[in-house]
Amino acid sequence: MKVPAWFIGVAAALSFGGMASAQDRWRTVDPANLLVIDTIHGRILVELEPRMAPNHVERVRTLADRGFYDGVPFHRVIPGFMAQTGDPTGTGAGGSDLPDLKAEFAFRRGAEDGFVPVPNAGPGLVGLMGSMPVSSQPDAQMMFTVDKKTPAQGLFCPATVGMARSGPVDSANSQFYLMTGRNDRLNGTYTPFGRVVQGMEAVRAIKAGEDAQDGAVQGEPDRMVRVRTAAAMPAGERPSVRVMDPASPTYQASIETTRGARGGAFNVCDLMPLVEVTP
């Protein structure tokens, strides 16, 4: 997928800490929530979001740290949509020896979850929670609920990571996909469980499939070389990721820059997390 010039310019100007305001707030991603996917095209770093989909996150952690995903192909890749992997058979019909998961299409958001609204960025109330784009009911509803929370769901924007499934809603197992484009049809019908915070250029470089075969990759596919949570990696090899709080001045300025570039087409899916990665 060709990346718009406005998006490249905004990302280049705002994706490093050197331009950050002294008032900006950063958080360090928990190593247990940092999925490290090594490919021949480079490293892909995914921040897992257990507040949205705790069971799916635990499944991916478990399989990754077992080495289950090592060498597994990207068997279905549609440019401008997604790159799908997680099936050792490469057919799209395989999975792990673990039981299928119940759907986690939506979650309940509390005031402590740090949701940052982005006005006029999509239908209803939308914003950012951690690295994730989110649609939510208003905070005011929390005072009327027993758990003091309100319904919300993650959105399938570029860089969102979602769990694949077959027809039944509770059929997700090991397969997942990395979004390269926005797809609103998936919202509320598939489980989002994380977001790529670095390495989208590697995701977009993955060998594409055939249009006539619904994205099925012909011949030798690209593969995940090694997949682990950062917590399972030796300390000397473990990357460290800091993500800027979307409420910070620099991030808020980036939102307005993107809004101005996109005009009436502006959507929360146009926003990417601002990160620092070491080493």
GIFEN-V617456 format. One record per residue. N is the residue number from 1. RES is the residue in three letters. D_CENTER is the distance of its C-alpha to the mean C-alpha in Angstrom with 2 decimals. Layout:
BEGIN
N_RES_D_CENTER, N_RES_D_CENTER
END
This chain:
BEGIN
1_MET_17.42, 2_LYS_19.39, 3_VAL_17.56, 4_PRO_19.73, 5_ALA_21.99, 6_TRP_21.24, 7_PHE_17.51, 8_ILE_18.62, 9_GLY_21.24, 10_VAL_19.20, 11_ALA_16.59, 12_ALA_19.58, 13_ALA_21.44, 14_LEU_18.94, 15_SER_16.54, 16_PHE_19.10, 17_GLY_21.02, 18_GLY_24.38, 19_MET_24.26, 20_ALA_23.22, 21_SER_25.73, 22_ALA_27.57, 23_GLN_26.40, 24_ASP_22.67, 25_ARG_20.96, 26_TRP_18.49, 27_ARG_17.03, 28_THR_16.60, 29_VAL_13.65, 30_ASP_15.41, 31_PRO_15.85, 32_ALA_15.37, 33_ASN_11.75, 34_LEU_11.11, 35_LEU_10.61, 36_VAL_12.67, 37_ILE_12.86, 38_ASP_16.05, 39_THR_17.08, 40_ILE_20.20, 41_HIS_18.35, 42_GLY_17.06, 43_ARG_14.64, 44_ILE_10.85, 45_LEU_9.47, 46_VAL_6.38, 47_GLU_6.84, 48_LEU_7.45, 49_GLU_8.52, 50_PRO_11.95, 51_ARG_13.30, 52_MET_11.51, 53_ALA_12.01, 54_PRO_14.34, 55_ASN_15.84, 56_HIS_12.90, 57_VAL_11.63, 58_GLU_15.30, 59_ARG_15.69, 60_VAL_13.11, 61_ARG_14.62, 62_THR_18.04, 63_LEU_17.76, 64_ALA_16.23, 65_ASP_19.02, 66_ARG_21.58, 67_GLY_20.90, 68_PHE_20.20, 69_TYR_17.55, 70_ASP_19.79, 71_GLY_21.16, 72_VAL_19.29, 73_PRO_19.07, 74_PHE_16.63, 75_HIS_19.02, 76_ARG_17.71, 77_VAL_16.39, 78_ILE_16.85, 79_PRO_16.65, 80_GLY_15.11, 81_PHE_13.25, 82_MET_11.38, 83_ALA_12.27, 84_GLN_13.06, 85_THR_14.33, 86_GLY_15.44, 87_ASP_18.98, 88_PRO_21.72, 89_THR_24.17, 90_GLY_22.28, 91_THR_23.62, 92_GLY_20.75, 93_ALA_23.04, 94_GLY_22.60, 95_GLY_20.89, 96_SER_21.74, 97_ASP_24.86, 98_LEU_23.07, 99_PRO_23.43, 100_ASP_21.06, 101_LEU_18.87, 102_LYS_19.52, 103_ALA_17.03, 104_GLU_14.88, 105_PHE_14.16, 106_ALA_14.97, 107_PHE_15.83, 108_ARG_18.43, 109_ARG_17.78, 110_GLY_20.45, 111_ALA_21.86, 112_GLU_20.93, 113_ASP_17.14, 114_GLY_17.34, 115_PHE_16.19, 116_VAL_17.10, 117_PRO_18.32, 118_VAL_18.18, 119_PRO_21.41, 120_ASN_21.96, 121_ALA_18.37, 122_GLY_18.33, 123_PRO_20.37, 124_GLY_21.13, 125_LEU_19.62, 126_VAL_16.14, 127_GLY_14.57, 128_LEU_12.09, 129_MET_11.76, 130_GLY_10.69, 131_SER_7.60, 132_MET_6.71, 133_PRO_8.91, 134_VAL_11.41, 135_SER_14.69, 136_SER_17.41, 137_GLN_21.12, 138_PRO_23.11, 139_ASP_23.88, 140_ALA_27.49, 141_GLN_26.95, 142_MET_26.34, 143_MET_30.06, 144_PHE_30.95, 145_THR_28.80, 146_VAL_29.93, 147_ASP_26.73, 148_LYS_26.38, 149_LYS_22.92, 150_THR_21.73, 151_PRO_19.54, 152_ALA_15.98, 153_GLN_12.97, 154_GLY_9.31, 155_LEU_9.22, 156_PHE_8.19, 157_CYS_8.02, 158_PRO_7.76, 159_ALA_4.76, 160_THR_2.87, 161_VAL_3.82, 162_GLY_7.13, 163_MET_10.54, 164_ALA_13.40, 165_ARG_16.82, 166_SER_20.32, 167_GLY_22.40, 168_PRO_22.79, 169_VAL_20.08, 170_ASP_20.44, 171_SER_20.18, 172_ALA_16.77, 173_ASN_17.64, 174_SER_15.99, 175_GLN_14.39, 176_PHE_10.73, 177_TYR_9.26, 178_LEU_7.03, 179_MET_7.51, 180_THR_10.08, 181_GLY_11.50, 182_ARG_11.62, 183_ASN_13.03, 184_ASP_14.47, 185_ARG_16.30, 186_LEU_13.46, 187_ASN_13.18, 188_GLY_15.15, 189_THR_15.88, 190_TYR_12.93, 191_THR_10.87, 192_PRO_7.19, 193_PHE_6.72, 194_GLY_3.81, 195_ARG_1.66, 196_VAL_4.61, 197_VAL_7.47, 198_GLN_10.18, 199_GLY_11.34, 200_MET_10.37, 201_GLU_14.14, 202_ALA_14.20, 203_VAL_11.75, 204_ARG_14.06, 205_ALA_17.05, 206_ILE_16.62, 207_LYS_19.78, 208_ALA_19.69, 209_GLY_21.40, 210_GLU_24.34, 211_ASP_24.19, 212_ALA_27.16, 213_GLN_25.48, 214_ASP_22.31, 215_GLY_20.36, 216_ALA_22.02, 217_VAL_22.43, 218_GLN_26.14, 219_GLY_27.82, 220_GLU_26.04, 221_PRO_22.22, 222_ASP_19.97, 223_ARG_18.89, 224_MET_16.75, 225_VAL_19.51, 226_ARG_18.45, 227_VAL_15.58, 228_ARG_16.06, 229_THR_14.78, 230_ALA_16.23, 231_ALA_18.61, 232_ALA_20.17, 233_MET_20.89, 234_PRO_24.26, 235_ALA_24.37, 236_GLY_25.49, 237_GLU_22.54, 238_ARG_19.77, 239_PRO_17.58, 240_SER_17.26, 241_VAL_14.55, 242_ARG_15.45, 243_VAL_13.38, 244_MET_15.62, 245_ASP_16.27, 246_PRO_15.70, 247_ALA_19.30, 248_SER_20.70, 249_PRO_23.16, 250_THR_21.50, 251_TYR_18.20, 252_GLN_20.35, 253_ALA_22.34, 254_SER_19.39, 255_ILE_18.59, 256_GLU_22.24, 257_THR_22.33, 258_THR_19.57, 259_ARG_21.32, 260_GLY_24.56, 261_ALA_23.34, 262_ARG_21.85, 263_GLY_24.68, 264_GLY_24.77, 265_ALA_21.68, 266_PHE_19.44, 267_ASN_16.36, 268_VAL_13.60, 269_CYS_11.27, 270_ASP_13.36, 271_LEU_12.13, 272_MET_9.96, 273_PRO_10.14, 274_LEU_13.47, 275_VAL_13.72, 276_GLU_16.57, 277_VAL_16.46, 278_THR_19.61, 279_PRO_21.23
END
